[in-house]
Amino acid sequence: MSGFLDGKTIVIMGVANKRSIAWGCTQAILDQGAKVILTYQNDRIKKSLERFVPDDLDLIECDVADDANVKQAFETIGNQYGKIDGVIHAIAYADKDTLTSGLVNTTKDGYDLAQNISAYSLIAVARYAQPVLNNPASILTLTYFGSTRAIPNYNMMGVAKAALEANVRYLASDLGENGIRVNAISAGAVKTLAVTGIKHHGELLKESESRTVDQKSVTTSEIGNVAAFLMSDLSTGMTGDVVYVDKGVHLI
Ligand SMILES: NC(=O)c1ccc[n+]([C@@H]2O[C@H](COP(=O)([O-])OP(=O)(O)OC[C@H]3O[C@@H](n4cnc5c(N)ncnc54)[C@H](O)[C@@H]3O)[C@@H](O)[C@H]2O)c1
């Protein structure tokens, strides 16, 4: 299909199933004509992807818990596909105790794990993607406004998202001279696998929906369309930004 991403190759990290925000991004980006390469965390996720991902989308393993895996994944991508034009990082994790027990009870291990997977990994991805990124190119991550507000039950993930957003600004500054932009979408609450780890997530989703401007939650396809724009040369003037795609929830 022809669109504003014709000729571009985009790596998307973080599709777990059809509900994933990264899957909404994948569909929007395919609709605009790009080639997409998906990375997956482990064999369990690979099996899930094989049930619905079309055969012409290539899958590459990348567990971001270890820098060596990130390095290996982008070397493989460079060897197999040459230069790429963008990376979407839609990855976050905190263990159940850390997510559910309140920030005051967060252990050092729980803190480190959540920061490593949810915030530090963007730095590793930017570092190892850099040699295979074109000029211009775009890196995008997904955040949530629990980074700047104390949202009930978001706990440690809010702290990790605050670090992630700071990473976006510093990486944008570091990589700008190579033509690499770095931005984040702050998405409204959507029912995905990751959200079900949050205590009382049903209430969070309901409250969030009621605070949108039209009482209808944002969809992964609406988030994906903004991601497609941010992957494209239509957004070469934007870097270091956090763009809200939450149907106005952050306004109130
Ligand atoms: N769902 C929401 O309401 C919402 C709102 C704002 C931001 N976000 C963010 O969007 C991003 C995507 O989450 P989602 O809601 O689509 O949920 P999801 O569960 O579909 O996706 C999370 C992904 O993270 C991956 N992941 C976790 N640990 C990993 C590791 N060690 N290595 C590689 N991948 C790993 C999982 O495999 C999964 O694909 C996350 O950063 C999340 O915080 C979600």
The ligand as a MOL file (V3000), in Angstrom:
LIG
                    3D

  0  0  0     0  0            999 V3000
M  V30 BEGIN CTAB
M  V30 COUNTS 44 48 0 0 0
M  V30 BEGIN ATOM
M  V30 1 N -2.0650 0.1950 28.0120 0
M  V30 2 C -2.0420 1.4430 28.4870 0
M  V30 3 O -3.0280 1.9490 29.0610 0
M  V30 4 C -0.8050 2.2830 28.3290 0
M  V30 5 C -0.9000 3.6690 28.4910 0
M  V30 6 C 0.2360 4.4350 28.3210 0
M  V30 7 C 1.4410 3.8180 28.0070 0
M  V30 8 N 1.5050 2.4650 27.8670 0 CHG=1
M  V30 9 C 2.8040 1.8580 27.5340 0
M  V30 10 O 2.7370 1.2540 26.2560 0
M  V30 11 C 3.7800 0.2850 26.1680 0
M  V30 12 C 3.2070 -0.9940 25.5950 0
M  V30 13 O 2.3510 -1.6110 26.5470 0
M  V30 14 P 0.9080 -2.1920 26.2030 0
M  V30 15 O -0.0540 -1.4960 27.0850 0
M  V30 16 O 0.6840 -2.2190 24.7500 0 CHG=-1
M  V30 17 O 0.9960 -3.6730 26.8150 0
M  V30 18 P 1.5200 -5.0560 26.2210 0
M  V30 19 O 1.5200 -5.9790 27.3750 0
M  V30 20 O 0.7630 -5.4460 25.0290 0
M  V30 21 O 3.0210 -4.7240 25.7750 0
M  V30 22 C 4.0890 -4.7030 26.6730 0
M  V30 23 C 5.2480 -5.3560 25.9270 0
M  V30 24 O 6.4590 -5.2520 26.7000 0
M  V30 25 C 7.2000 -6.3940 26.3670 0
M  V30 26 N 8.2860 -6.6420 27.3150 0
M  V30 27 C 8.2270 -6.7120 28.6710 0
M  V30 28 N 9.4390 -7.0470 29.1570 0
M  V30 29 C 10.2710 -7.1550 28.0860 0
M  V30 30 C 11.6380 -7.4980 27.9280 0
M  V30 31 N 12.4100 -7.8110 28.9870 0
M  V30 32 N 12.1780 -7.5130 26.6770 0
M  V30 33 C 11.4150 -7.2290 25.6000 0
M  V30 34 N 10.1020 -6.9170 25.6830 0
M  V30 35 C 9.5470 -6.8900 26.9060 0
M  V30 36 C 6.1590 -7.5120 26.4020 0
M  V30 37 O 6.6430 -8.6800 25.7400 0
M  V30 38 C 5.0130 -6.8500 25.6670 0
M  V30 39 O 5.1030 -7.1060 24.2890 0
M  V30 40 C 4.3540 0.1430 27.5750 0
M  V30 41 O 5.5140 0.9440 27.6800 0
M  V30 42 C 3.2520 0.7250 28.4380 0
M  V30 43 O 3.7210 1.2050 29.6800 0
M  V30 44 C 0.4050 1.6790 28.0100 0
M  V30 END ATOM
M  V30 BEGIN BOND
M  V30 1 1 1 2
M  V30 2 2 2 3
M  V30 3 1 2 4
M  V30 4 1 4 5
M  V30 5 2 4 44
M  V30 6 2 5 6
M  V30 7 1 6 7
M  V30 8 2 7 8
M  V30 9 1 8 9
M  V30 10 1 8 44
M  V30 11 1 9 10
M  V30 12 1 9 42
M  V30 13 1 10 11
M  V30 14 1 11 12
M  V30 15 1 11 40
M  V30 16 1 12 13
M  V30 17 1 13 14
M  V30 18 2 14 15
M  V30 19 1 14 16
M  V30 20 1 14 17
M  V30 21 1 17 18
M  V30 22 2 18 19
M  V30 23 1 18 20
M  V30 24 1 18 21
M  V30 25 1 21 22
M  V30 26 1 22 23
M  V30 27 1 23 24
M  V30 28 1 23 38
M  V30 29 1 24 25
M  V30 30 1 25 26
M  V30 31 1 25 36
M  V30 32 1 26 27
M  V30 33 1 26 35
M  V30 34 2 27 28
M  V30 35 1 28 29
M  V30 36 1 29 30
M  V30 37 2 29 35
M  V30 38 1 30 31
M  V30 39 2 30 32
M  V30 40 1 32 33
M  V30 41 2 33 34
M  V30 42 1 34 35
M  V30 43 1 36 37
M  V30 44 1 36 38
M  V30 45 1 38 39
M  V30 46 1 40 41
M  V30 47 1 40 42
M  V30 48 1 42 43
M  V30 END BOND
M  V30 END CTAB
M  END
